[in-house]
């Protein structure tokens, strides 16, 4: 199983718009991805309710997990997304 640990960079944490962008990106990956805070229980990264339930704030370290072909690429992509301040970026699909 591959893992990546990343610090949430968005000002509002993993809430509202950043969470929606993350969940969509996770759903678009070819492999199921899970996310957890610390030693907490991993939840499906493609579930908005599950991601919001983490309560991840700016500066929170989260761990992404995936297994199978394409897992490393999926985790690299999602970790890079979480490392950006998604609140500061203009929406691309208006």
C-alpha positions as CSV (number, residue, x, y, z in Angstrom):
1,X,0.0,0.0,0.0
2,X,1.3,3.4,-0.9
3,X,1.0,6.4,1.3
4,X,1.6,10.2,1.2
5,X,1.4,12.5,4.1
6,X,0.7,16.1,3.2
7,X,-0.2,19.3,5.1
8,X,-3.5,21.0,4.2
9,X,-2.6,24.4,2.7
10,X,-6.0,25.9,2.0
11,X,-7.0,28.8,4.3
12,X,-10.4,27.2,5.1
13,X,-8.9,23.7,5.6
14,X,-10.5,20.8,3.9
15,X,-14.0,22.4,3.9
16,X,-16.4,23.7,1.2
17,X,-14.7,24.5,-2.1
18,X,-11.3,22.8,-1.3
19,X,-13.1,19.7,-0.1
20,X,-15.3,19.6,-3.3
21,X,-12.2,20.0,-5.5
22,X,-10.4,17.3,-3.6
23,X,-13.3,14.8,-3.6
24,X,-13.8,15.3,-7.4
25,X,-10.1,14.8,-8.1
26,X,-10.2,11.6,-5.9
27,X,-13.2,10.3,-7.7
28,X,-11.5,10.8,-11.0
29,X,-8.5,8.7,-10.0
30,X,-8.4,5.1,-11.4
31,X,-7.9,3.7,-7.9
32,X,-9.8,4.0,-4.6
33,X,-8.0,6.4,-2.3
34,X,-8.5,6.8,1.4
35,X,-7.6,9.7,3.7
36,X,-7.1,10.0,7.4
37,X,-6.0,12.5,10.0
38,X,-3.2,11.2,12.3
39,X,-3.9,7.7,13.5
40,X,-7.6,8.1,12.8
41,X,-9.7,5.8,10.8
42,X,-9.2,6.1,7.0
43,X,-12.3,7.3,5.0
44,X,-13.0,7.2,1.3
45,X,-11.5,10.3,-0.3
46,X,-14.2,10.3,-3.0
47,X,-16.9,10.9,-0.3
48,X,-17.8,14.5,0.5
49,X,-19.4,13.7,3.8
50,X,-16.5,11.5,4.8
51,X,-13.9,14.1,3.9
52,X,-15.8,16.9,5.7
53,X,-16.1,14.6,8.8
54,X,-12.3,14.7,9.2
55,X,-12.5,18.3,10.3
56,X,-9.1,19.0,8.7
57,X,-8.0,22.6,9.2
58,X,-5.2,24.5,7.5
59,X,-1.9,23.0,8.8
60,X,-3.5,19.6,9.6
61,X,-1.4,16.7,8.3
62,X,-3.4,14.1,6.5
63,X,-2.3,10.7,5.1
64,X,-3.5,9.5,1.7
65,X,-3.6,5.7,1.0
66,X,-4.1,3.7,-2.1
67,X,-3.2,0.3,-3.4
68,X,-2.9,-1.2,-6.9
69,X,-1.8,0.0,-10.3
70,X,-1.6,3.7,-10.6
71,X,-1.7,4.2,-6.8
72,X,1.5,6.2,-6.7
73,X,0.5,8.6,-9.5
74,X,-2.9,9.1,-7.9
75,X,-1.4,9.9,-4.5
76,X,1.2,12.2,-6.0
77,X,-1.6,14.1,-7.8
78,X,-3.9,14.4,-4.8
79,X,-1.0,15.3,-2.4
80,X,0.0,18.1,-4.8
81,X,-3.6,19.3,-4.8
82,X,-3.8,19.5,-1.0
83,X,-0.5,21.2,-0.8
84,X,-1.9,24.2,-2.7
85,X,-4.1,27.0,-1.3
86,X,-7.2,26.1,-3.2
87,X,-9.1,29.1,-1.7
88,X,-6.7,31.4,-3.5
89,X,-7.2,29.9,-6.9
90,X,-9.8,31.1,-9.4
91,X,-12.5,28.5,-10.2
92,X,-11.8,26.9,-13.6
93,X,-15.3,25.6,-14.4
94,X,-17.5,28.7,-14.0
